[in-house]
């Protein structure tokens, strides 16, 4: 994946000068934006009130590793000619901006009962609470992942990987800004209160946890991080893709721009796991064994366990296979399907059915027919699963290239494996799709999910490598550096 520089463009004029000696944000420089922030005094006041709390949150729960500067990409403008500026930036001075994607002309709602009507530029009163909830849930995931990853810098396998971690972190912070902008600009006092709560909930907090379960799990090490950015950020891609279809145009345009940055997060996960698998395959082939801890590499079985865990946690993020809320969001025009415009049906779905899984009392798996409107979560999940399979093919190619046998493969477990949401919740399903009783599950779960010993072995390899061009023993160097720079570049300075 290649990145390109951007021609800087001024999108807003300078902020009005205050009448008295108070501090004023330079809205075209400190907060790059294309939403007219410089001339919107009400929005300025709201963000002036929220920004200090955000910076306090970043200092307390953002990356914990002290750095001098990091080679980062910053969105400073939007347009077909580019959208990012590269520079060495002190992390606390990163410019979190607010951007909506461009539109070529008036847009119409593409699905549901309002299909064909002009997209809403203001919040429709009858859908106010539903829209606010969608924005809050999306916004809550963004700072959560930063909190989950805050200590990873202390064990970075290279400066290249450390930079990628920090790039993901600052962009998750910008995605939080995107949702907070919508709350402040369109939802009044309720929106301001919700924006404040986004900084008061914390990942894994016993009293005020994040809304979605996967965002309260620990990211314990870099293998977890790469699996997170592959599987969980990929869920983010599909959730943003459905919100991009929204009839509420500011939400649609915000998510369309966020998808540009989300692509880098998935790239980090795809290539990170691929580099681990490449090193694993190399050591397995050289040593003729899969017991490779002693050689400073991660066994394939452990990689599979981490994959099983993160994949199953990410499937829970899609919600229940049948959902009246998903049906209501679609019918109202608030949240569409992945690539809605490419679908060939009527985009209303009132006369369409779908098949959803069922676990019978005797433990057999089957399907039942339901209205397609209620099965939209499953429709989205199926798109996600097919996308995940494509990444596995790349990883397994590394095993092929090393000449390992057909048993040396990574696979996605059955969708019912290790599930806490939906029809499989409360059931014990093996990776191959066999329904087990509780005793058998308890006996065999350690074969499929990371154990304390597995995590301890992985943790033993998590030793920082901060010299330019130096890489940990458990992954291979990348083929190319960032933005045409060499792999050996000092991407992070301390």
N, C-alpha and C positions, 0 to 999 in steps of 0.2 A: 504494500500500500504506500503510495507516494503522497507527499504533501507539497503544496505550493505556496509561495509568498503572495501577498496581496498588495495592491496599490492602495495606500491610505486615502480615505475619503472623509471629509467632514460631513456629518449627517445632521448635526444640529448646531445652532449658533451658540455663542457664549451665554452663560447664565446671567440673568439680570443682576445688577449690583445692588446690594442691600442698602437700606437707608442708614443703618447703624453699624457699629463694629462687631458684627457677628460672622462666624465662619460660614463660608459658602462653598459648596461643591462645584467644581468646574464640570458641568454636565456633558460637555462634548469630549472631555479628556479623561476625567476620573471614572465616569460611568459611560463608556461608549454605547450609543443607542441609536435606533431609528424610529423611536416612538414619540418624538417631540418633547422630550423631557425638559429641555431648556426653557420652554414657554408654558409648561403646565405647573403652576405654582402649587396646586392642591396635591398633585402627585409628588412634587419635590418635597413638600413638608412630610408626606407619609414616608417616603424613602429616607429622608434625613433622620426621621425618628427610628426607622428599622435598621439602618446601616450600622450604627454603633453596636447594636445587639448582635448582628451578624459577625462583625469583626471580633467581638468578645468570644462568640461561639467558635470561630475559626482558631483563635489563639488558645482556647481551652481544649477543643476537641478535634481540631484539624491535625495535620501532620505534626508528629512530636519531635522529629529529628531536626535539630537546628541546622540551617543552611545560610550561606551568604546570598547566593543567587542560583537560579535554575533556568536552563534553556527551554523556554515555554512558547507555545503558540497562543496568541490572544486574538479573539474576534474583535475587530475594531470597526468593521464595516460589513456590508452585505451587497451582493451583486454577482453577476456572472463572471466578472473578472477576478474574483477571489474574495476571501473572507477571513484571512488570518494574517497576523503579523508575528514574526519570530524575533525574540530578543532574550537576553539574560535579565531575569526579573527576580527581585527579592519576593519570596512567596507572599508575605503580608502586604506587598504593594501591587499584587496582581489586580488588573482592571476587570472586574466582573461586569459585563455589559448586558444590555437588554435588546434583543433583536427579534423582529418578526420577518419571516420570509417574504419575498416579493410576490405580487400577483400581477398577471398580465392583463387582467380586466375584472369586471364584476364576476363573482362566483355564486353558483347556485348550490343548494343543499342536494346531495346526491343519493339520499336514501330515506326511508321512513315515511311517515305521514306528511312531512313537509317537503318531500322531494320535488325539486323544480322551483321552489321559492328562493328568493335571494337569501344568501347567507347572512346571519345576524351579525351586526357590528356592535350591538349592545346586548346585554344579557336579557333574554326573554323572561318576563316576570314569572310565568308558569313553570319555568325550569330552573329558577334561580338556585334553589337548594341542591338540586341534583348536579348542576354544573360546578357549584362550589365544592361539593364532595369529590367529584372527579379530579379537580385541580389540587385539592388538599392531599388526596391519596398519592397522586403523582409527585407532588412537591415533597411529601414526607420521605420518599425513597431516596431523594438526592443527597441530603446531608447525612442520612443513615449510613450510606456506603462509605462516606468520608470517615465517619466515626469508627466503622468496622475496620478500616484500613490504616488507622492513624499511627500505629506502632510499627508498621512493616518496614519503614525506612531504616530501622536499626539492624535489619538483617538482609539488606538488598544484595542480590547476587551480582550486580554491576551498576555502574553509573548510568548506563543506557536504560536498564530496567528501573532504576530509581527515578530517572526523569519521566519515564512512562507512567509510573505510579503517580507522581505529582501532577502530570498533565491530566490524568483521569480525575484526580481530586479537585483541581481547580475548575474543571469543566462541570463536574457534578455540582460544585458551588454555583457556577453560572446557571445551571439548569434550575437550581433553587431560586435564583434571582428571577428567572423567567416566570415561574409560577407565582412568586411573590408579587411581581409586577401586575399580573392578572388579578390577583386578590385585591391589591391596593387600588388599581385603576378602575375596577368594575364592580366591586362588592362592598364598598363603603365600610362602615364600622365593623360589620361581620368579617369582611375580608382582612381588615387590619388585625383583628383579634386572632384569626386563623393563621395569619403570617407570623404573629408572635409565637403561637403554639408550635409552629414548625421548628423553632429553635429551642423549645422547652422540652420536647420529647427527645429522648436519647436512646440510641441502639442498646438493647439489652437492659435498660433501666428497670428495676423491679416495680416501680410505681408509675412511671411514665414512659413506657417503651414505644418504639416505632409501631406504626399501624399494622404493617404486614410482617408475618412471622420470619420470613427469610432475612429480613433486615435487622433482626435481633440476634442472629447467630454470630459467633465469633469468626473472624477471618484470622486464623491462627498462624498462618505461614504463607509463603509465596506460592506453593502448590494450590492452596485454597484460593489465593488471590487470582491466579490465572484461571482456575475453574469458575470463580465468581464472574470475572470479566467475560468469559466465554458464555456461560449458561445464564447467569442472572442479568447481566447487561443485555443479553440477547432477548430475554423476556422484556426488558425495557424498550428495546427496538420495536417489538410487536405491540406493546401497549401504546407507545408514542405513535405508531402507525395507525392505530384505530382512532386516536384522538386527532391526528392530522386530518381525518375525514370529517371532523365535527362541523356541524352547522354554525357553531359559534366561531366566527372567523378569527378573532384574536388568538383563541386557543389553537385552532388549526395551524395558523401561521407560526406560532411559537414552537409547536411540536415539530413542524417541518424543518425549522432551522436546527432544533436540538438533535434531530436525526443525523445531521452532518457530523456532529461531534461524537455521537454515540457510536458511529462506525469505527472511530479510533479505539474506543474502549474494547470493542469486540476484536479488533485487530490485535490488541495487546493480549487478550485471552487466547485467541487462535494460535498466534505465533509463539506465545509463551509455553502453552502445553506442547506444541509441536517441537519446540527446542528441548523440552524435558524428555519427550518420547524419543527424539533423535539420539540424545545422549544415552538414555536407557538402552535403546536398541544397539547402539555402538558397543557398550560395555558388555551386554549380554552376548553379542556375537564374538567379542574378543575373549571373554572368559569362559564361554560355554556353559553358563549357568544363569538362572534368574534370581539367584541370591546375591545381589550386587551392592548391598549396603556398605560392605567393607571396602568397596572400590569408589565410594563417594558418589553413588548414583542411586536413583529411586527405583525400586522394583516395579515392574509393570502391574503386578497385582495391587500395589498400594495406589498407583495412579488410577486404576479402575475403581477402587473404593472411594477415593475422593470424587471421581466423576459421578459415581452412583449417588453420593450424598448431595452434591450441588445440583445435579439434574433433578432429583426428586424434590428438593426444596423449591427449585424454580418452577416446576410444574404446579405446585400449590399456589403460586402467584396468579395463575389463570383463573382461580376460583372453581366453584362447582361446575360440573359438566352441564347441568341444567340450571338456569338462573332467570328468574322473573325480572330482576334488576337489569341484567344485560338486555333482555327483550325490551324493557321500557326505555333504556338509553337509546337503543337502535330506533325504535318506533318514533321517539321524540326528535331524532336527528342529532343527538348529542355525541354519540360514539358509534363509529361505523365498523366495518370489517377491514381486515388487511387487504390492501389494494382493491378497495370497493369499486373504483372506476373500471377495473378490468373484469369484474364479474359479469356474467351474461344472463343472470336471472332478472327478476323485476325490481330488485332492490327494496322490496317491501316485505316479502317472505310470509305473507299471511296465509298462503295456500301451499306451503312447502314443508316437508318433514325431514327429519334427520335421525340417524341411529346413534344412540349413546350406550355406553357399557353398563352392565348390571352384574352385581355379585349376588348369586342366589344363596339361599339359606344353607344348601349343601356344599357351598364352596365353588360351584362351577361358575365360569364366566360366560356371559351371553350379552345380547343387545336388546334394546327396546326402541320402539319408534316414538318420537316426540315431535312437537312443532319445531321447525328449524329456528324460529325466533328465540326459543328458550335454550337452544344448544349453541349459542354464539360463542360462549367461552371455549367449548370443545372445538369449534371451527377454528378459532384463533390458535388454540393449543396444537392442533394438527399441523397448521402452517409452521409453527415453531419447531415441532419435532422433526419435520422434514428438513428444515434449515440446520438443525443440530447434526443430523446425519451427514450432511455435506462436510462439516468440519472433521468428523470422525474419519472420513475417507482420507483426508489429508494426513491425519496423524497415523493411520494404519499404513499409509504409503511409506512412512519412515521405517516401519517394521519390515515391510517388504524389501526396501532397499538394503536393509542389513542382512537379508537372507534368512530371516527367522521363519519358522514353520507356521502353518495355518492356525495353530492354537494360540499363537502370540498375537492377539487382536484386542482392541478396545471396542466395547459395544455399549449401546444405550440399554439400560434396564427396562423392563416392562413398565408402562405408564402407571400401573398400580403399585409399584414398588415403593415402600417407605413413605406412603402418602398420609397426610393429615387433613386434607381438604377434599371434598367431593365424594363420589360413590365408593372410592377405595378406602376412605378414612375408617378406622376401626377394624380393617382387615389386614392380614399379614400376607403379602404377595411377594414371592421370590423374584429375582431379576429375570428369570425365564418365564414368569407368569403363572407359577403354581401357587394356589392358595394354601397357606399353612395354618396349623393351629398355633396358639401362643407359645407353647412349650418348644415346638420345633423352630419357630422364628427366633426365640431367645437363644436357642442352642447354636443357630447358624448365622445370626446377624453379624457377628464379628468376621465372618468370611466375606461379607459384602459391604460393610460400612467401616470407616476408620475406627480403630480401637485406640485406647490410650497408648498402647505400645507403638502403634503405627505413627501416631502424632508425635510421640517422643523421638522416634527414629528420624522422622522428617525434621523435627526441631533441631536435632543434632547436626543436620547439614546446613542449617540456616545461619551461616557465618557471613558477616558483611564483607563486601569487596568494593572498596572505594577508590582504587587506583584506576586511572583511565586505561581502558583496554583489558582490564582484568575481569575474569568471569568465574563464577562458582563452578565446582566440578560436576554438578548435577544437571546442567543444561548447556547447550551449545551456544556460541555467540550468534547474533543475528547475521543474516547475509549482507545487509546494508545498514547504514546509520540513519539518523533522523535528518530530514530536510537536506539530503545530499552531503551531510557531514560524515566524516569517517566514524566507524564503530568505536575507535579509540578516543574520540573527542571527550573532553571533560565537561559533560553535560550538566553536572551539578558541582558547585563549589561550596566549600564549608568555611 
